């Protein structure tokens, strides 16, 4: 799960879309890059960030904040894995919510680890992969500015912008974003079907496509309503925020989680987490038994 899934995501989706942009002289690969940077940017969920030197104090503060943020989320993920041992004693209605939380934490931490490796090994300054999606105030805010910015960043130039340009010629600039949004979400759904096929090796049920199509339709409606009423009426953030997160969670329970459960994603990931913990325990024991006595003798 933790090797096959990310590899499929990095190669089958991100790398192919970046190479498609590169063929037209666009995207991150069109910049002047060394071979190592070219391969890293093509195959990993990273995006080069333009920074100025010397680094400001704000950048260091943001780095410290991110470290604390990721530490808390890592501990929360470890707690979730431990809680699953007592799943028989947990209210069944609570388990899907825990699954959704695990998906978010696992994905964010995995992308953060990849970004950190690129920073350490290649010296690349990277943009964040997530932007606290639980603070979203609308579907447009959730999908466009907070959730999985890597995917958002690759879908915008490859699908959204070309579709919007074509739609502008056919129906005018004012309504062109509507078909562009729908087309982007349809492609996202199809790519998720491909990734989940690699995970479970089962024929697609198209629930994932329906999930993203539903969100695309709702987002298109949201954009249309904002165009029509934004200046005269708008929901307060205290109301729109919970409604947005609630809608994402409910539709995720309905159309997204079943695909993960068919892949036995949570059972397999728990086994892999347990194997990783056992490996670390054995490695720690080996260090205590062999390395420490050797250093004492020296």
Steps between C-alpha positions, in 0.01 A plus 500: 500500500768751599724426201263390223242774550741796506703358211187472286404854596845644428567319172162423343352840579745774592793400278283441192316829540827691552651335192187591305551864597870472420413384146329837450779697663304565820502392862778457756712278275532771235728701728876465479565208736785264562437133426458415869255785554312412178448139612405604854249762390354260241461200728427653840211714627711810535484847353788742507436809708638839411680645804727792564816495706579557776207310647274716709414440863145420390627200298675360807185554707295322234748212503475464877121513475501228232726278711263526796203449269644181348606370841146534633357334191751214521404437862132515406554244222687270740212534747251411228692185408503401867126566535425256216604217732183569694278543196255239629422727795455817291164625376479384133376844397825652628734270306445661154588839647824351638572355156455843338734652757759230430481560124564870548782460752671221305487691172626826647783336694603288202522801269683695769757220536557499123542875505747481787707236320516722193608790720774300676632310197462763227484826691163598354277749681148361479147631524262340755286213376196578718370821649292396803193380302285482816493882493334508158219750456362360172549220249697741283725576796533130591587363156678802357710633788522246781468131404792322329655802332721268293202361311340841475821642359527233227131494402476877458741533202427161343118488519339811647673772299476331155134415560427853616669645191290281270182580694577872481488480121168310509304663783686811607743578779236546772374139505813326368620389849193276543587234234866538595420404860289204391767375260769529768301298753413231244867452415587495870239229558634287214857533626389397849334193348835412341690545827250283688525234230873481569425473872241223486529349150120501475272632228385855569149554633511869396405616849811716511409660169150566635652654814709748305226564245260582784751740652567650159131566444459648849810715455371620161169594664690678776701700244182592313327613820801709599494669162130575539473591870849560643456876513155489658501190723756259642495235775707581810819295532373353829221333300663430164807337660319221692265447205797452266686255723177317581419460130851369424482249787148374422568454129833339589318246720260431214722484190870512596548269798337193337777491239765509772322225693481278190878534471525407870705815527460548873571137591808492277628834626459386861707190426771714340502743793535206740786358292675839502467527879635147543793582272584811704481301823737236363738765367500676836569172678787424261653839572481439873647149471785567259576866433493636856726222645741550211522873565557431869794277416649763273 
